[in-house]
Structure formats: C-alpha cells, structure tokens
Amino acid sequence: SSDLIFMGDGDDHRGIPRVEDFQALRRRAHKVLWFNPEPEWRWYREDNYMHLIKPHCDGVHVVSTLRELSVAVDRLWR
C-alpha cells in the first residue's frame, strides 16, 4: 500500500463531506497525511470539516509556507 497525501483547507461549500468515502481511502493507504494551509482555529467554521477528517489521518500539518512544508516533510521520516 502507499502513502496518501491531501493538500487543502478542508472546506466544502456543497455540504458535509462523505466521511465514509474518506474512510474507504484510509483503509487502502499505508499512511494518510493532510497538509492544510489554514491555522487550526479556522478548521471549526461552518463550512470546514477538518474536525471530521482529522481523526482518520495519521498526521495533519498546517502548511502555508515553504518553511512549514519543510518541517512537515522532515517529520514524515522521524
């Protein structure tokens, strides 16, 4: 199996995402990581669903700069 990396803010302007679809992907992946450009306090707005997705990830990292991306990637191999 492979690692799965998502990059996005977790917003869904069409409604609540189908978490069961995300879980199906999770079952097929070795590791699931999410790089989110928004600060964590924004994950709980009405159109953001990171609070539903985060429990199914092996890691969720705030990545909005190259420095944050570098730190997150370094943590993958620790």
N, C-alpha and C positions, 0 to 999 in steps of 0.2 A: 504494500500500500504506500501511498505518497502523502506528503505534507500538503495541506491546503491553506493558502493564504488569501484572506479577503482584505481589500482596501476600500474603505468607505466610511461614511459618517453614521450609518445605522438608521438614517431617516427613511421613512416610507410614506409618501404622500398619498398613497392609494388605500391605506388602511393597515390593519395589523398583519404582519407577515405570517406565513405558514411555517411555524417553528418545526412542525413535523418534517417538512422538506429539508430544513437545515439539519435536523437530527439524522435524516437518511444519508446526507452527505457526510456527516460526522462519523457514522458507522463505517463508512468506506475509507476514511482517511486515517493515516497513522497519527497525525497531529494537525490540529486546526488552530490557526492564528488569525487575529484580526488587527489590522493597523487602522486606527481611527484618527482623523485629523482634528477632531474636536476635543476640548477638555471634558473630563469625565462628568462634571456637573451639568453639562448640556445633554447627557445621554438620557435624561429623565423628562424631557419635554414631551408634549402630547404627540408629536409626530416622529419621535425617536424610539427605537425598540431595542437598543443595546442591552437593556436590563433583561430582556427575554433571550437574547442571543448569547450574552457573556457566559452564562453557566454551561454552555455547550462547547466552549472554546478552551483550549489548553493555555492560551495566552491572549490577552487583549492589551495593546500598547497604544498610547497616544503618540501619534507620529504626524507632526505638522511642519517639521523642519528636517533638513538633512542630518543635523546632529541627533535629533530624536530617532530618526531612522537608523542611524549608525549604532546607537545604543541598543535599540530593539533587536537588530540583527546580531550584534555581539552576544546578547542574552540567549539567542537560539542555541548556541553551542556550549553553554555552561552547564 
